[in-house]
Amino acid sequence: MNDVYTWSDDMYPIVKKSFDERYNSRISLLGNIAGIVKQDELSYKFEGLGGYGELPEYSAEGLVRSSGTKGFITTVTPTERALALPVEYKNAKLDLVGEAKKVGTRLADSAYMTVLTAFYRMFGKAFTTKGADGVAWASNAHPVSTDEDAAVFSNVMGAELSVSSICQAQKQASDFVTSDGLPFVCDFDLLLVSPELEETARSICGKNSELSPLLNPETGVGANPVHGMNYMVVGGGKTGFQGKQWAVADRALLSEVFKLVYITEPSVLISPRENPLVTDYIAYVDFAFGFGDARPIIFCDPAIA
C-alpha cells in the first residue's frame, strides 16, 4: 500500500466511491423539479406542451389526419466543466483512505454546486432569458402556439406571497390553453421561493414541506385552500430568486418542460503527472438546463407591480 509507483491507482477507487456517494445523495432533490436526460448527442431537442388537438368525429368516409403539433421546439446544448485537484504522495502515504475520502467528497461538492448554481440561475434569470417562443421564461407575451396570429398569455404576476396570491395564480392558469387549443389542466402543487421567503413558505405549506397547516395563516380560521402544497427554496448566495420573488408550479408538468441534460454525468477521473509524487483527480461534467414551455409555472415579483 502507498507504493510510490502505484499509490494514485490504489487511491482512485476510494476517491470515486466517495465522489459518487456524495453527489448522488445531494443531486436527487433536483430530480423532483427538472426532468433528467442522459444522452450521447451534442444537443437535445424537445417540444412544449400540447398535442394534436381534439379528436374529430369519425366517419367511415374518411379518417382525419393530424397536421402536427404547434408547439415550440427547444434545443439544449450541454457544456463541459472540469476541475483538477492535485494530491501529493506524502499526504496519501500518511492517510490514504482519509485523503481519498476527502478528495472525493470535496470534488463531488464542487460538481454538485456547479449544477445547483446553474439550476438557481435558471430561475434568477427567468425574466430575462429568452426561450424557444422568443420571449423570457417569465413574460406577459408568450405566444400560445407557432401560428403567426397566435394569441398571447402571461405567466407573471406582481403579487406578494400569500395564500390568496397563490389562489390568484391558480385562477390565472385556468385561462391557459395548450398549443393545440385545448384547455390547459394543471395542479399547482409546488411553491418556489427565495431564501428570504422561506419562513412565509413554511407557514403556508408546513414545516419541512409537510402538509400545510389546518388554519389559514392570513385569517386564522378555516382550512388552508392550498393544503398539500410543498415548497422549495431556489436561490442562495445572491443566485436565483432574490427578495420577494416566488413562483408556483405544477411539479409533474414542469419536469416535462424543464430539463437537466447530461452528456456526461458528474464523475471523477485520474490524471497522473510526469512527477510520480503528484497526481490530479479531476471532477468532470457535461450538462445544461433548458425550458420549453411557460404554462406549468407562474412567476411572481412584487417589484414589477
LINJO-V623665 format. One line per field, one symbol per residue. burial: I if it has 9 or more other ideal C-beta (glycine too) atoms within 8 Angstrom, else O. A space follows every 50 residues. Layout:
BEGIN
burial=???
END
This chain:
BEGIN
burial=OIOOOOIIOIIIOIIIIIIIIIIOOIIOOIOOIIIIIOOOOOOIOIIIII OOOOOOOOOOOOOOOOOOIIIIIIIIOIOOIOOOIOIOIOIIOOOIOOII IOIIIIIIIIIIOIIIIIIIIIIIOIIOOOIIIOIIIIIOOIIIIOOOOI OIIIIIIIIOIIIOIIIIIIOIIOOIIIIIIIOIOIOIOIIIIIIOIIOI IIOIIIOOOOOIOOOIIOOOOOOIOIOOIIIIIIIOOOIIIIOIIIIIII IOIIIIIIIIIIIIOIIIOIIOOOOIOIIIIIIIIIIIIIIIIIIIIIII IIOOO
END
